[in-house]
Amino acid sequence: MKMTQKKVTPARRGFSLIEVMIVLAIIIMIVTLVAFNMRGARDDAKISSARINMRTLEKALERFYEKMGRYPTDDEGIRALWDKSVITDESEVTKWERLINNAEDAANDPWGTAWGYRQKDESTEENVFELWSFGPDKQDGTEDDIPLRKKTDEMGDGGVPTP
């Protein structure tokens, strides 16, 4: 008698549902970590940009001081660096020069909020200006505010900015 042998083919095995779910969970965790790290880098970049912009404004304010013998008043604000119309004293209008060319970029911090500016520190009568950004949360007086306080001595030669 002749026996026929059955041909045994290996069973084709696919991925089980649990294996697919584990792979998806790993992919989701990796994407989440990358997105979280990218968000932090973007926030750090905006903070660095704010500090750089503040230094640019600081230099322009120093030039204003050299030309006018004073910093812009609170009413004039930093707008006096690019807008002649805010200068009310006729004798100063002739001394005024544009110190910031791109007013749209200079008027606001990287989060789209107007810069905070004060001609004099409220706690002292020194020749001072304060410049700050409200930071990512756009709220005054919170921990993420980015301040720049600039003091000048009576000679007007600068002084050291304090963070």
Solvent accessible surface area in square Angstrom, and as a share of the most:
residue,aa,sasa,rsa
1,M,230,1.03
2,K,183,0.78
3,M,166,0.74
4,T,128,0.74
5,Q,172,0.76
6,K,180,0.76
7,K,184,0.78
8,V,134,0.77
9,T,103,0.60
10,P,119,0.75
11,A,96,0.74
12,R,237,0.86
13,R,194,0.71
14,G,57,0.55
15,F,172,0.72
16,S,49,0.32
17,L,132,0.66
18,I,121,0.62
19,E,61,0.27
20,V,63,0.36
21,M,114,0.51
22,I,97,0.49
23,V,83,0.48
24,L,95,0.47
25,A,51,0.40
26,I,83,0.42
27,I,87,0.44
28,I,112,0.57
29,M,118,0.53
30,I,98,0.50
31,V,92,0.53
32,T,78,0.45
33,L,112,0.56
34,V,87,0.50
35,A,56,0.44
36,F,136,0.57
37,N,99,0.51
38,M,125,0.56
39,R,134,0.49
40,G,33,0.32
41,A,58,0.45
42,R,140,0.51
43,D,45,0.23
44,D,92,0.48
45,A,60,0.47
46,K,72,0.31
47,I,54,0.27
48,S,58,0.37
49,S,42,0.27
50,A,0,0.00
51,R,120,0.44
52,I,114,0.58
53,N,53,0.27
54,M,5,0.02
55,R,110,0.40
56,T,74,0.43
57,L,4,0.02
58,E,5,0.02
59,K,130,0.55
60,A,7,0.05
61,L,0,0.00
62,E,28,0.13
63,R,107,0.39
64,F,3,0.01
65,Y,27,0.10
66,E,127,0.57
67,K,83,0.35
68,M,14,0.06
69,G,55,0.53
70,R,49,0.18
71,Y,0,0.00
72,P,0,0.00
73,T,48,0.28
74,D,85,0.44
75,D,144,0.75
76,E,15,0.07
77,G,12,0.12
78,I,15,0.08
79,R,122,0.45
80,A,0,0.00
81,L,0,0.00
82,W,27,0.09
83,D,27,0.14
84,K,90,0.38
85,S,86,0.55
86,V,25,0.14
87,I,8,0.04
88,T,120,0.70
89,D,68,0.35
90,E,136,0.61
91,S,76,0.49
92,E,20,0.09
93,V,33,0.19
94,T,120,0.70
95,K,88,0.37
96,W,38,0.13
97,E,59,0.26
98,R,124,0.45
99,L,35,0.17
100,I,15,0.08
101,N,131,0.67
102,N,82,0.42
103,A,30,0.23
104,E,153,0.69
105,D,97,0.51
106,A,14,0.11
107,A,33,0.25
108,N,59,0.30
109,D,6,0.03
110,P,38,0.24
111,W,30,0.10
112,G,54,0.52
113,T,28,0.16
114,A,61,0.47
115,W,17,0.06
116,G,7,0.07
117,Y,29,0.11
118,R,70,0.25
119,Q,34,0.15
120,K,84,0.36
121,D,20,0.11
122,E,144,0.65
123,S,101,0.65
124,T,30,0.18
125,E,149,0.67
126,E,71,0.32
127,N,37,0.19
128,V,0,0.00
129,F,0,0.00
130,E,28,0.12
131,L,0,0.00
132,W,39,0.14
133,S,0,0.00
134,F,39,0.16
135,G,0,0.00
136,P,54,0.34
137,D,60,0.31
138,K,105,0.45
139,Q,107,0.48
140,D,100,0.52
141,G,69,0.66
142,T,54,0.31
143,E,182,0.81
144,D,47,0.24
145,D,32,0.17
146,I,5,0.03
147,P,68,0.43
148,L,5,0.02
149,R,57,0.21
150,K,14,0.06
151,K,67,0.28
152,T,5,0.03
153,D,69,0.36
154,E,155,0.69
155,M,169,0.76
156,G,22,0.21
157,D,110,0.57
158,G,12,0.12
159,G,47,0.46
160,V,114,0.66
161,P,44,0.28
162,T,59,0.34
163,P,131,0.82
